[in-house]
Amino acid sequence: MEYHGVEGHSNLLRDPNSDSIVNIDMLGYEKYVAQRDAKQKKNQKVHSIEKEVASMKEDIGEIKKLLKELLNESK
């Protein structure tokens, strides 16, 4: 199958049968995948930290409630 170049894009070829465009820049693709994976990992870390902070807030609220109960009982 013979591909034709896409004007102005050295890393793109056009398939004359389907008229589709094929990216032949493997280095660019690998770079994109690495960036996507790094972003996904960062987002997962942020989500994990947010869950941990929410849990800590609940714990602090419960501690405050228990302290208030102890103060009221001692009066």
All heavy atoms as a GROMACS GRO file, in nm:
protein
  604
    1MET      N    1   0.084  -0.117   0.000
    1MET     CA    2   0.000   0.000   0.000
    1MET      C    3   0.089   0.124   0.000
    1MET      O    4   0.185   0.133   0.075
    1MET     CB    5  -0.089  -0.003   0.126
    1MET     CG    6  -0.184   0.112   0.130
    1MET     SD    7  -0.299   0.106   0.270
    1MET     CE    8  -0.377  -0.051   0.249
    2GLU      N    9   0.057   0.217  -0.081
    2GLU     CA   10   0.138   0.338  -0.095
    2GLU      C   11   0.067   0.455  -0.028
    2GLU      O   12  -0.048   0.485  -0.056
    2GLU     CB   13   0.160   0.370  -0.242
    2GLU     CG   14   0.254   0.486  -0.265
    2GLU     CD   15   0.279   0.509  -0.412
    2GLU    OE1   16   0.290   0.411  -0.487
    2GLU    OE2   17   0.287   0.626  -0.449
    3TYR      N   18   0.137   0.519   0.063
    3TYR     CA   19   0.084   0.635   0.132
    3TYR      C   20   0.137   0.762   0.067
    3TYR      O   21   0.244   0.764   0.009
    3TYR     CB   22   0.125   0.633   0.280
    3TYR     CG   23   0.062   0.522   0.360
    3TYR    CD1   24   0.131   0.405   0.387
    3TYR    CD2   25  -0.066   0.536   0.409
    3TYR    CE1   26   0.073   0.304   0.461
    3TYR    CE2   27  -0.126   0.435   0.484
    3TYR     CZ   28  -0.055   0.319   0.509
    3TYR     OH   29  -0.113   0.220   0.582
    4HIS      N   30   0.060   0.868   0.082
    4HIS     CA   31   0.100   0.999   0.029
    4HIS      C   32   0.121   1.095   0.145
    4HIS      O   33   0.051   1.089   0.245
    4HIS     CB   34  -0.008   1.054  -0.065
    4HIS     CG   35  -0.041   0.964  -0.179
    4HIS    ND1   36   0.045   0.941  -0.283
    4HIS    CD2   37  -0.150   0.888  -0.203
    4HIS    CE1   38  -0.010   0.856  -0.368
    4HIS    NE2   39  -0.130   0.821  -0.321
    5GLY      N   40   0.218   1.182   0.132
    5GLY     CA   41   0.246   1.280   0.236
    5GLY      C   42   0.134   1.380   0.251
    5GLY      O   43   0.061   1.410   0.157
    6VAL      N   44   0.120   1.432   0.373
    6VAL     CA   45   0.023   1.537   0.402
    6VAL      C   46   0.098   1.669   0.401
    6VAL      O   47   0.197   1.686   0.472
    6VAL     CB   48  -0.046   1.514   0.539
    6VAL    CG1   49  -0.138   1.629   0.573
    6VAL    CG2   50  -0.122   1.382   0.538
    7GLU      N   51   0.051   1.761   0.320
    7GLU     CA   52   0.121   1.889   0.301
    7GLU      C   53   0.136   1.962   0.435
    7GLU      O   54   0.040   1.981   0.509
    7GLU     CB   55   0.042   1.976   0.204
    7GLU     CG   56   0.114   2.103   0.165
    7GLU     CD   57   0.036   2.181   0.060
    7GLU    OE1   58  -0.026   2.120  -0.027
    7GLU    OE2   59   0.040   2.305   0.068
    8GLY      N   60   0.260   2.000   0.465
    8GLY     CA   61   0.289   2.077   0.586
    8GLY      C   62   0.310   1.992   0.709
    8GLY      O   63   0.332   2.045   0.817
    9HIS      N   64   0.303   1.859   0.696
    9HIS     CA   65   0.319   1.769   0.811
    9HIS      C   66   0.406   1.651   0.770
    9HIS      O   67   0.359   1.556   0.707
    9HIS     CB   68   0.183   1.718   0.861
    9HIS     CG   69   0.090   1.827   0.902
    9HIS    ND1   70   0.096   1.887   1.025
    9HIS    CD2   71  -0.011   1.888   0.836
    9HIS    CE1   72   0.003   1.979   1.034
    9HIS    NE2   73  -0.064   1.982   0.919
   10SER      N   74   0.530   1.653   0.813
   10SER     CA   75   0.623   1.548   0.773
   10SER      C   76   0.597   1.416   0.844
   10SER      O   77   0.640   1.311   0.798
   10SER     CB   78   0.767   1.593   0.799
   10SER     OG   79   0.786   1.616   0.937
   11ASN      N   80   0.525   1.420   0.956
   11ASN     CA   81   0.500   1.298   1.031
   11ASN      C   82   0.363   1.235   1.001
   11ASN      O   83   0.325   1.137   1.063
   11ASN     CB   84   0.512   1.325   1.181
   11ASN     CG   85   0.412   1.428   1.229
   11ASN    OD1   86   0.374   1.518   1.155
   11ASN    ND2   87   0.370   1.418   1.352
   12LEU      N   88   0.290   1.289   0.904
   12LEU     CA   89   0.159   1.236   0.869
   12LEU      C   90   0.157   1.186   0.725
   12LEU      O   91   0.214   1.249   0.636
   12LEU     CB   92   0.050   1.343   0.887
   12LEU     CG   93   0.034   1.402   1.026
   12LEU    CD1   94  -0.073   1.510   1.024
   12LEU    CD2   95   0.001   1.296   1.129
   13LEU      N   96   0.089   1.073   0.706
   13LEU     CA   97   0.071   1.017   0.573
   13LEU      C   98  -0.077   0.992   0.550
   13LEU      O   99  -0.150   0.961   0.643
   13LEU     CB  100   0.149   0.885   0.558
   13LEU     CG  101   0.300   0.893   0.573
   13LEU    CD1  102   0.360   0.752   0.565
   13LEU    CD2  103   0.361   0.981   0.464
   14ARG      N  104  -0.120   1.000   0.424
   14ARG     CA  105  -0.259   0.975   0.390
   14ARG      C  106  -0.270   0.843   0.315
   14ARG      O  107  -0.196   0.815   0.223
   14ARG     CB  108  -0.315   1.087   0.304
   14ARG     CG  109  -0.464   1.069   0.272
   14ARG     CD  110  -0.522   1.186   0.195
   14ARG     NE  111  -0.513   1.311   0.267
   14ARG     CZ  112  -0.596   1.353   0.362
   14ARG    NH1  113  -0.695   1.274   0.400
   14ARG    NH2  114  -0.582   1.470   0.418
   15ASP      N  115  -0.366   0.762   0.357
   15ASP     CA  116  -0.397   0.635   0.291
   15ASP      C  117  -0.491   0.667   0.175
   15ASP      O  118  -0.602   0.714   0.196
   15ASP     CB  119  -0.465   0.540   0.390
   15ASP     CG  120  -0.499   0.406   0.330
   15ASP    OD1  121  -0.488   0.390   0.208
   15ASP    OD2  122  -0.536   0.316   0.408
   16PRO      N  123  -0.448   0.642   0.052
   16PRO     CA  124  -0.530   0.678  -0.064
   16PRO      C  125  -0.658   0.595  -0.074
   16PRO      O  126  -0.758   0.642  -0.131
   16PRO     CB  127  -0.439   0.653  -0.184
   16PRO     CG  128  -0.337   0.558  -0.135
   16PRO     CD  129  -0.323   0.582   0.012
   17ASN      N  130  -0.662   0.475  -0.017
   17ASN     CA  131  -0.782   0.391  -0.027
   17ASN      C  132  -0.893   0.438   0.066
   17ASN      O  133  -1.009   0.445   0.027
   17ASN     CB  134  -0.747   0.245   0.004
   17ASN     CG  135  -0.651   0.187  -0.098
   17ASN    OD1  136  -0.656   0.221  -0.216
   17ASN    ND2  137  -0.562   0.101  -0.052
   18SER      N  138  -0.858   0.467   0.189
   18SER     CA  139  -0.960   0.507   0.287
   18SER      C  140  -0.961   0.657   0.312
   18SER      O  141  -1.048   0.707   0.383
   18SER     CB  142  -0.936   0.435   0.419
   18SER     OG  143  -0.814   0.478   0.477
   19ASP      N  144  -0.863   0.727   0.261
   19ASP     CA  145  -0.848   0.870   0.280
   19ASP      C  146  -0.819   0.906   0.426
   19ASP      O  147  -0.835   1.020   0.467
   19ASP     CB  148  -0.970   0.947   0.229
   19ASP     CG  149  -0.934   1.085   0.177
   19ASP    OD1  150  -0.821   1.100   0.127
   19ASP    OD2  151  -1.016   1.177   0.188
   20SER      N  152  -0.779   0.806   0.505
   20SER     CA  153  -0.746   0.832   0.645
   20SER      C  154  -0.603   0.883   0.657
   20SER      O  155  -0.521   0.865   0.568
   20SER     CB  156  -0.763   0.704   0.728
   20SER     OG  157  -0.673   0.606   0.685
   21ILE      N  158  -0.574   0.946   0.769
   21ILE     CA  159  -0.441   1.000   0.794
   21ILE      C  160  -0.374   0.916   0.901
   21ILE      O  161  -0.435   0.882   1.004
   21ILE     CB  162  -0.449   1.148   0.837
   21ILE    CG1  163  -0.502   1.231   0.719
   21ILE    CG2  164  -0.314   1.199   0.883
   21ILE    CD1  165  -0.519   1.377   0.749
   22VAL      N  166  -0.248   0.880   0.879
   22VAL     CA  167  -0.172   0.795   0.969
   22VAL      C  168  -0.054   0.875   1.023
   22VAL      O  169   0.020   0.935   0.947
   22VAL     CB  170  -0.121   0.669   0.895
   22VAL    CG1  171  -0.041   0.581   0.988
   22VAL    CG2  172  -0.236   0.593   0.832
   23ASN      N  173  -0.039   0.873   1.156
   23ASN     CA  174   0.074   0.940   1.220
   23ASN      C  175   0.189   0.839   1.230
   23ASN      O  176   0.173   0.733   1.287
   23ASN     CB  177   0.034   0.989   1.358
   23ASN     CG  178   0.140   1.074   1.423
   23ASN    OD1  179   0.255   1.078   1.379
   23ASN    ND2  180   0.102   1.144   1.529
   24ILE      N  181   0.304   0.874   1.178
   24ILE     CA  182   0.418   0.782   1.180
   24ILE      C  183   0.525   0.827   1.280
   24ILE      O  184   0.633   0.769   1.285
   24ILE     CB  185   0.481   0.768   1.039
   24ILE    CG1  186   0.526   0.904   0.986
   24ILE    CG2  187   0.384   0.701   0.944
   24ILE    CD1  188   0.609   0.897   0.859
   25ASP      N  189   0.494   0.926   1.362
   25ASP     CA  190   0.588   0.979   1.461
   25ASP      C  191   0.578   0.896   1.589
   25ASP      O  192   0.506   0.930   1.683
   25ASP     CB  193   0.556   1.126   1.489
   25ASP     CG  194   0.652   1.188   1.588
   25ASP    OD1  195   0.755   1.126   1.619
   25ASP    OD2  196   0.622   1.300   1.635
   26MET      N  197   0.651   0.786   1.594
   26MET     CA  198   0.646   0.696   1.711
   26MET      C  199   0.704   0.762   1.836
   26MET      O  200   0.653   0.743   1.946
   26MET     CB  201   0.720   0.566   1.682
   26MET     CG  202   0.649   0.478   1.580
   26MET     SD  203   0.476   0.442   1.625
   26MET     CE  204   0.500   0.343   1.770
   27LEU      N  205   0.809   0.841   1.821
   27LEU     CA  206   0.868   0.910   1.936
   27LEU      C  207   0.767   1.008   1.998
   27LEU      O  208   0.752   1.014   2.120
   27LEU     CB  209   0.996   0.983   1.895
   27LEU     CG  210   1.075   1.050   2.006
   27LEU    CD1  211   1.121   0.947   2.109
   27LEU    CD2  212   1.195   1.123   1.950
   28GLY      N  213   0.697   1.081   1.913
   28GLY     CA  214   0.595   1.173   1.961
   28GLY      C  215   0.482   1.100   2.030
   28GLY      O  216   0.431   1.144   2.133
   29TYR      N  217   0.443   0.984   1.976
   29TYR     CA  218   0.337   0.905   2.036
   29TYR      C  219   0.380   0.852   2.173
   29TYR      O  220   0.304   0.858   2.270
   29TYR     CB  221   0.299   0.788   1.945
   29TYR     CG  222   0.199   0.694   2.007
   29TYR    CD1  223   0.066   0.732   2.021
   29TYR    CD2  224   0.238   0.569   2.054
   29TYR    CE1  225  -0.026   0.647   2.079
   29TYR    CE2  226   0.147   0.483   2.112
   29TYR     CZ  227   0.015   0.522   2.124
   29TYR     OH  228  -0.075   0.437   2.182
   30GLU      N  229   0.502   0.801   2.182
   30GLU     CA  230   0.554   0.750   2.309
   30GLU      C  231   0.562   0.862   2.413
   30GLU      O  232   0.532   0.841   2.531
   30GLU     CB  233   0.689   0.684   2.289
   30GLU     CG  234   0.681   0.553   2.214
   30GLU     CD  235   0.816   0.496   2.174
   30GLU    OE1  236   0.919   0.556   2.209
   30GLU    OE2  237   0.817   0.391   2.107
   31LYS      N  238   0.600   0.980   2.369
   31LYS     CA  239   0.606   1.096   2.458
   31LYS      C  240   0.466   1.130   2.510
   31LYS      O  241   0.447   1.156   2.628
   31LYS     CB  242   0.668   1.214   2.386
   31LYS     CG  243   0.685   1.337   2.470
   31LYS     CD  244   0.750   1.450   2.391
   31LYS     CE  245   0.756   1.578   2.470
   31LYS     NZ  246   0.809   1.690   2.392
   32TYR      N  247   0.368   1.128   2.418
   32TYR     CA  248   0.230   1.155   2.456
   32TYR      C  249   0.181   1.053   2.558
   32TYR      O  250   0.120   1.090   2.660
   32TYR     CB  251   0.139   1.152   2.332
   32TYR     CG  252  -0.006   1.128   2.366
   32TYR    CD1  253  -0.084   1.230   2.420
   32TYR    CD2  254  -0.064   1.003   2.348
   32TYR    CE1  255  -0.217   1.206   2.454
   32TYR    CE2  256  -0.195   0.979   2.382
   32TYR     CZ  257  -0.271   1.081   2.435
   32TYR     OH  258  -0.401   1.058   2.469
   33VAL      N  259   0.208   0.925   2.536
   33VAL     CA  260   0.163   0.820   2.627
   33VAL      C  261   0.228   0.839   2.764
   33VAL      O  262   0.162   0.825   2.868
   33VAL     CB  263   0.194   0.679   2.569
   33VAL    CG1  264   0.172   0.572   2.674
   33VAL    CG2  265   0.108   0.652   2.447
   34ALA      N  266   0.357   0.871   2.768
   34ALA     CA  267   0.426   0.893   2.895
   34ALA      C  268   0.366   1.012   2.970
   34ALA      O  269   0.346   1.006   3.092
   34ALA     CB  270   0.575   0.914   2.871
   35GLN      N  271   0.337   1.120   2.898
   35GLN     CA  272   0.276   1.238   2.961
   35GLN      C  273   0.136   1.206   3.013
   35GLN      O  274   0.098   1.248   3.123
   35GLN     CB  275   0.269   1.354   2.862
   35GLN     CG  276   0.403   1.417   2.833
   35GLN     CD  277   0.395   1.523   2.723
   35GLN    OE1  278   0.303   1.525   2.642
   35GLN    NE2  279   0.494   1.611   2.722
   36ARG      N  280   0.060   1.130   2.934
   36ARG     CA  281  -0.075   1.092   2.976
   36ARG      C  282  -0.071   1.007   3.102
   36ARG      O  283  -0.147   1.030   3.196
   36ARG     CB  284  -0.144   1.015   2.862
   36ARG     CG  285  -0.287   0.973   2.895
   36ARG     CD  286  -0.337   0.868   2.802
   36ARG     NE  287  -0.257   0.746   2.820
   36ARG     CZ  288  -0.260   0.644   2.735
   36ARG    NH1  289  -0.334   0.648   2.627
   36ARG    NH2  290  -0.187   0.537   2.758
   37ASP      N  291   0.021   0.911   3.106
   37ASP     CA  292   0.034   0.824   3.222
   37ASP      C  293   0.078   0.902   3.346
   37ASP      O  294   0.029   0.878   3.457
   37ASP     CB  295   0.131   0.710   3.194
   37ASP     CG  296   0.076   0.611   3.092
   37ASP    OD1  297  -0.046   0.616   3.061
   37ASP    OD2  298   0.155   0.529   3.042
   38ALA      N  299   0.171   0.996   3.328
   38ALA     CA  300   0.218   1.078   3.440
   38ALA      C  301   0.105   1.165   3.494
   38ALA      O  302   0.089   1.179   3.616
   38ALA     CB  303   0.336   1.165   3.397
   39LYS      N  304   0.024   1.220   3.405
   39LYS     CA  305  -0.089   1.303   3.447
   39LYS      C  306  -0.192   1.219   3.521
   39LYS      O  307  -0.246   1.262   3.624
   39LYS     CB  308  -0.153   1.370   3.325
   39LYS     CG  309  -0.264   1.465   3.358
   39LYS     CD  310  -0.318   1.534   3.235
   39LYS     CE  311  -0.427   1.631   3.269
   39LYS     NZ  312  -0.481   1.697   3.150
   40GLN      N  313  -0.217   1.099   3.471
   40GLN     CA  314  -0.312   1.010   3.536
   40GLN      C  315  -0.263   0.971   3.676
   40GLN      O  316  -0.341   0.970   3.772
   40GLN     CB  317  -0.335   0.886   3.452
   40GLN     CG  318  -0.443   0.795   3.504
   40GLN     CD  319  -0.467   0.676   3.413
   40GLN    OE1  320  -0.380   0.635   3.338
   40GLN    NE2  321  -0.586   0.621   3.420
   41LYS      N  322  -0.135   0.944   3.688
   41LYS     CA  323  -0.077   0.908   3.818
   41LYS      C  324  -0.088   1.025   3.916
   41LYS      O  325  -0.122   1.007   4.033
   41LYS     CB  326   0.069   0.867   3.799
   41LYS     CG  327   0.135   0.814   3.923
   41LYS     CD  328   0.276   0.766   3.894
   41LYS     CE  329   0.343   0.713   4.019
   41LYS     NZ  330   0.479   0.664   3.994
   42LYS      N  331  -0.061   1.146   3.866
   42LYS     CA  332  -0.072   1.265   3.951
   42LYS      C  333  -0.216   1.286   3.996
   42LYS      O  334  -0.241   1.316   4.113
   42LYS     CB  335  -0.022   1.388   3.873
   42LYS     CG  336  -0.027   1.516   3.952
   42LYS     CD  337   0.023   1.633   3.870
   42LYS     CE  338   0.012   1.763   3.947
   42LYS     NZ  339   0.052   1.879   3.866
   43ASN      N  340  -0.312   1.268   3.905
   43ASN     CA  341  -0.453   1.284   3.940
   43ASN      C  342  -0.496   1.181   4.044
   43ASN      O  343  -0.573   1.213   4.135
   43ASN     CB  344  -0.541   1.273   3.816
   43ASN     CG  345  -0.531   1.394   3.726
   43ASN    OD1  346  -0.487   1.501   3.769
   43ASN    ND2  347  -0.571   1.379   3.601
   44GLN      N  348  -0.446   1.058   4.033
   44GLN     CA  349  -0.478   0.955   4.131
   44GLN      C  350  -0.421   0.992   4.268
   44GLN      O  351  -0.486   0.972   4.371
   44GLN     CB  352  -0.424   0.820   4.087
   44GLN     CG  353  -0.501   0.759   3.972
   44GLN     CD  354  -0.437   0.631   3.919
   44GLN    OE1  355  -0.321   0.603   3.946
   44GLN    NE2  356  -0.513   0.554   3.844
   45LYS      N  357  -0.300   1.047   4.269
   45LYS     CA  358  -0.238   1.088   4.395
   45LYS      C  359  -0.317   1.200   4.460
   45LYS      O  360  -0.342   1.197   4.581
   45LYS     CB  361  -0.093   1.132   4.368
   45LYS     CG  362  -0.014   1.160   4.492
   45LYS     CD  363   0.131   1.190   4.460
   45LYS     CE  364   0.212   1.211   4.586
   45LYS     NZ  365   0.354   1.233   4.558
   46VAL      N  366  -0.360   1.298   4.381
   46VAL     CA  367  -0.439   1.409   4.433
   46VAL      C  368  -0.571   1.357   4.490
   46VAL      O  369  -0.614   1.396   4.599
   46VAL     CB  370  -0.464   1.516   4.324
   46VAL    CG1  371  -0.571   1.615   4.366
   46VAL    CG2  372  -0.335   1.588   4.288
   47HIS      N  373  -0.634   1.265   4.418
   47HIS     CA  374  -0.761   1.208   4.465
   47HIS      C  375  -0.740   1.135   4.598
   47HIS      O  376  -0.822   1.147   4.690
   47HIS     CB  377  -0.818   1.113   4.359
   47HIS     CG  378  -0.947   1.051   4.397
   47HIS    ND1  379  -1.064   1.122   4.407
   47HIS    CD2  380  -0.978   0.923   4.430
   47HIS    CE1  381  -1.161   1.040   4.444
   47HIS    NE2  382  -1.111   0.919   4.459
   48SER      N  383  -0.632   1.061   4.609
   48SER     CA  384  -0.601   0.988   4.732
   48SER      C  385  -0.581   1.084   4.849
   48SER      O  386  -0.631   1.061   4.960
   48SER     CB  387  -0.476   0.903   4.711
   48SER     OG  388  -0.437   0.842   4.830
   49ILE      N  389  -0.509   1.193   4.825
   49ILE     CA  390  -0.485   1.293   4.929
   49ILE      C  391  -0.616   1.359   4.970
   49ILE      O  392  -0.641   1.382   5.089
   49ILE     CB  393  -0.381   1.396   4.882
   49ILE    CG1  394  -0.244   1.331   4.871
   49ILE    CG2  395  -0.376   1.516   4.976
   49ILE    CD1  396  -0.139   1.417   4.803
   50GLU      N  397  -0.703   1.388   4.872
   50GLU     CA  398  -0.832   1.450   4.904
   50GLU      C  399  -0.917   1.358   4.991
   50GLU      O  400  -0.982   1.404   5.086
   50GLU     CB  401  -0.907   1.484   4.775
   50GLU     CG  402  -0.849   1.602   4.700
   50GLU     CD  403  -0.916   1.625   4.566
   50GLU    OE1  404  -0.985   1.534   4.514
   50GLU    OE2  405  -0.898   1.736   4.510
   51LYS      N  406  -0.916   1.229   4.962
   51LYS     CA  407  -0.991   1.133   5.043
   51LYS      C  408  -0.935   1.128   5.185
   51LYS      O  409  -1.010   1.123   5.283
   51LYS     CB  410  -0.986   0.993   4.980
   51LYS     CG  411  -1.080   0.976   4.863
   51LYS     CD  412  -1.072   0.837   4.803
   51LYS     CE  413  -1.116   0.733   4.901
   51LYS     NZ  414  -1.117   0.597   4.844
   52GLU      N  415  -0.803   1.130   5.197
   52GLU     CA  416  -0.739   1.125   5.328
   52GLU      C  417  -0.772   1.249   5.410
   52GLU      O  418  -0.802   1.239   5.529
   52GLU     CB  419  -0.588   1.111   5.311
   52GLU     CG  420  -0.515   1.079   5.438
   52GLU     CD  421  -0.367   1.049   5.416
   52GLU    OE1  422  -0.330   1.012   5.304
   52GLU    OE2  423  -0.292   1.063   5.513
   53VAL      N  424  -0.771   1.366   5.347
   53VAL     CA  425  -0.805   1.491   5.417
   53VAL      C  426  -0.951   1.488   5.463
   53VAL      O  427  -0.982   1.528   5.575
   53VAL     CB  428  -0.776   1.614   5.328
   53VAL    CG1  429  -0.837   1.740   5.384
   53VAL    CG2  430  -0.626   1.631   5.309
   54ALA      N  431  -1.039   1.439   5.378
   54ALA     CA  432  -1.180   1.430   5.416
   54ALA      C  433  -1.198   1.338   5.536
   54ALA      O  434  -1.275   1.369   5.628
   54ALA     CB  435  -1.263   1.381   5.298
   55SER      N  436  -1.126   1.227   5.536
   55SER     CA  437  -1.133   1.134   5.649
   55SER      C  438  -1.080   1.200   5.776
   55SER      O  439  -1.139   1.184   5.885
   55SER     CB  440  -1.052   1.009   5.617
   55SER     OG  441  -1.048   0.922   5.727
   56MET      N  442  -0.973   1.276   5.765
   56MET     CA  443  -0.916   1.344   5.880
   56MET      C  444  -1.013   1.450   5.934
   56MET      O  445  -1.026   1.468   6.055
   56MET     CB  446  -0.781   1.407   5.844
   56MET     CG  447  -0.673   1.303   5.818
   56MET     SD  448  -0.524   1.374   5.748
   56MET     CE  449  -0.452   1.446   5.894
   57LYS      N  450  -1.084   1.518   5.845
   57LYS     CA  451  -1.183   1.617   5.888
   57LYS      C  452  -1.293   1.550   5.969
   57LYS      O  453  -1.338   1.603   6.071
   57LYS     CB  454  -1.245   1.687   5.766
   57LYS     CG  455  -1.163   1.798   5.708
   57LYS     CD  456  -1.239   1.859   5.591
   57LYS     CE  457  -1.189   1.995   5.556
   57LYS     NZ  458  -1.267   2.054   5.444
   58GLU      N  459  -1.337   1.434   5.922
   58GLU     CA  460  -1.441   1.361   5.996
   58GLU      C  461  -1.389   1.321   6.134
   58GLU      O  462  -1.462   1.333   6.233
   58GLU     CB  463  -1.483   1.236   5.918
   58GLU     CG  464  -1.566   1.265   5.796
   58GLU     CD  465  -1.604   1.138   5.720
   58GLU    OE1  466  -1.602   1.028   5.780
   58GLU    OE2  467  -1.636   1.149   5.601
   59ASP      N  468  -1.266   1.273   6.138
   59ASP     CA  469  -1.208   1.233   6.266
   59ASP      C  470  -1.198   1.351   6.362
   59ASP      O  471  -1.229   1.340   6.482
   59ASP     CB  472  -1.069   1.172   6.246
   59ASP     CG  473  -1.072   1.037   6.176
   59ASP    OD1  474  -1.182   0.976   6.168
   59ASP    OD2  475  -0.966   0.993   6.128
   60ILE      N  476  -1.156   1.466   6.313
   60ILE     CA  477  -1.144   1.586   6.397
   60ILE      C  478  -1.282   1.628   6.447
   60ILE      O  479  -1.298   1.665   6.565
   60ILE     CB  480  -1.075   1.700   6.319
   60ILE    CG1  481  -0.927   1.666   6.300
   60ILE    CG2  482  -1.091   1.833   6.392
   60ILE    CD1  483  -0.853   1.761   6.208
   61GLY      N  484  -1.382   1.621   6.361
   61GLY     CA  485  -1.518   1.654   6.403
   61GLY      C  486  -1.566   1.562   6.513
   61GLY      O  487  -1.629   1.605   6.611
   62GLU      N  488  -1.536   1.433   6.501
   62GLU     CA  489  -1.576   1.337   6.604
   62GLU      C  490  -1.501   1.364   6.736
   62GLU      O  491  -1.561   1.358   6.843
   62GLU     CB  492  -1.545   1.195   6.555
   62GLU     CG  493  -1.601   1.086   6.643
   62GLU     CD  494  -1.580   0.948   6.585
   62GLU    OE1  495  -1.575   0.935   6.462
   62GLU    OE2  496  -1.568   0.854   6.665
   63ILE      N  497  -1.373   1.397   6.727
   63ILE     CA  498  -1.295   1.429   6.847
   63ILE      C  499  -1.351   1.553   6.916
   63ILE      O  500  -1.365   1.556   7.039
   63ILE     CB  501  -1.146   1.447   6.811
   63ILE    CG1  502  -1.085   1.312   6.770
   63ILE    CG2  503  -1.067   1.507   6.927
   63ILE    CD1  504  -0.948   1.322   6.707
   64LYS      N  505  -1.386   1.654   6.837
   64LYS     CA  506  -1.443   1.776   6.895
   64LYS      C  507  -1.575   1.745   6.968
   64LYS      O  508  -1.600   1.795   7.077
   64LYS     CB  509  -1.466   1.880   6.786
   64LYS     CG  510  -1.340   1.948   6.738
   64LYS     CD  511  -1.362   2.033   6.616
   64LYS     CE  512  -1.448   2.153   6.640
   64LYS     NZ  513  -1.457   2.240   6.521
   65LYS      N  514  -1.655   1.662   6.906
   65LYS     CA  515  -1.783   1.625   6.966
   65LYS      C  516  -1.760   1.552   7.098
   65LYS      O  517  -1.826   1.582   7.198
   65LYS     CB  518  -1.861   1.535   6.869
   65LYS     CG  519  -1.993   1.488   6.920
   65LYS     CD  520  -2.059   1.392   6.821
   65LYS     CE  521  -2.177   1.324   6.889
   65LYS     NZ  522  -2.218   1.204   6.819
   66LEU      N  523  -1.666   1.459   7.100
   66LEU     CA  524  -1.637   1.385   7.223
   66LEU      C  525  -1.582   1.477   7.332
   66LEU      O  526  -1.616   1.463   7.451
   66LEU     CB  527  -1.539   1.271   7.195
   66LEU     CG  528  -1.594   1.156   7.110
   66LEU    CD1  529  -1.481   1.060   7.071
   66LEU    CD2  530  -1.703   1.082   7.186
   67LEU      N  531  -1.496   1.571   7.296
   67LEU     CA  532  -1.443   1.667   7.393
   67LEU      C  533  -1.553   1.753   7.452
   67LEU      O  534  -1.555   1.779   7.574
   67LEU     CB  535  -1.335   1.754   7.328
   67LEU     CG  536  -1.201   1.686   7.302
   67LEU    CD1  537  -1.110   1.778   7.220
   67LEU    CD2  538  -1.134   1.649   7.434
   68LYS      N  539  -1.647   1.796   7.369
   68LYS     CA  540  -1.759   1.877   7.419
   68LYS      C  541  -1.844   1.795   7.516
   68LYS      O  542  -1.889   1.846   7.620
   68LYS     CB  543  -1.845   1.926   7.303
   68LYS     CG  544  -1.780   2.038   7.224
   68LYS     CD  545  -1.868   2.082   7.108
   68LYS     CE  546  -1.798   2.190   7.026
   68LYS     NZ  547  -1.879   2.231   6.909
   69GLU      N  548  -1.865   1.667   7.483
   69GLU     CA  549  -1.943   1.581   7.572
   69GLU      C  550  -1.871   1.565   7.705
   69GLU      O  551  -1.934   1.569   7.812
   69GLU     CB  552  -1.966   1.444   7.507
   69GLU     CG  553  -2.065   1.446   7.394
   69GLU     CD  554  -2.080   1.310   7.325
   69GLU    OE1  555  -2.021   1.210   7.374
   69GLU    OE2  556  -2.147   1.304   7.221
   70LEU      N  557  -1.739   1.547   7.701
   70LEU     CA  558  -1.662   1.532   7.826
   70LEU      C  559  -1.668   1.660   7.909
   70LEU      O  560  -1.681   1.654   8.033
   70LEU     CB  561  -1.516   1.501   7.794
   70LEU     CG  562  -1.484   1.356   7.754
   70LEU    CD1  563  -1.338   1.343   7.711
   70LEU    CD2  564  -1.511   1.264   7.872
   71LEU      N  565  -1.661   1.775   7.845
   71LEU     CA  566  -1.670   1.903   7.918
   71LEU      C  567  -1.806   1.920   7.981
   71LEU      O  568  -1.819   1.969   8.094
   71LEU     CB  569  -1.639   2.019   7.825
   71LEU     CG  570  -1.493   2.039   7.787
   71LEU    CD1  571  -1.479   2.147   7.681
   71LEU    CD2  572  -1.411   2.076   7.912
   72ASN      N  573  -1.911   1.883   7.910
   72ASN     CA  574  -2.048   1.896   7.964
   72ASN      C  575  -2.071   1.801   8.080
   72ASN      O  576  -2.144   1.833   8.175
   72ASN     CB  577  -2.152   1.874   7.854
   72ASN     CG  578  -2.155   1.986   7.755
   72ASN    OD1  579  -2.120   2.099   7.786
   72ASN    ND2  580  -2.201   1.958   7.634
   73GLU      N  581  -2.011   1.682   8.076
   73GLU     CA  582  -2.028   1.585   8.185
   73GLU      C  583  -1.955   1.630   8.311
   73GLU      O  584  -1.996   1.601   8.422
   73GLU     CB  585  -1.976   1.446   8.142
   73GLU     CG  586  -2.064   1.377   8.043
   73GLU     CD  587  -2.006   1.243   7.997
   73GLU    OE1  588  -1.904   1.197   8.053
   73GLU    OE2  589  -2.062   1.185   7.903
   74SER      N  590  -1.844   1.699   8.294
   74SER     CA  591  -1.765   1.740   8.412
   74SER      C  592  -1.824   1.862   8.483
   74SER      O  593  -1.781   1.895   8.592
   74SER     CB  594  -1.619   1.768   8.369
   74SER     OG  595  -1.614   1.881   8.286
   75LYS      N  596  -1.920   1.928   8.423
   75LYS     CA  597  -1.980   2.049   8.486
   75LYS      C  598  -2.084   2.014   8.584
   75LYS      O  599  -2.156   1.933   8.598
   75LYS     CB  600  -2.037   2.142   8.378
   75LYS     CG  601  -1.929   2.212   8.301
   75LYS     CD  602  -1.992   2.308   8.202
   75LYS     CE  603  -1.885   2.378   8.123
   75LYS     NZ  604  -1.939   2.468   8.024
   0.00000   0.00000   0.00000
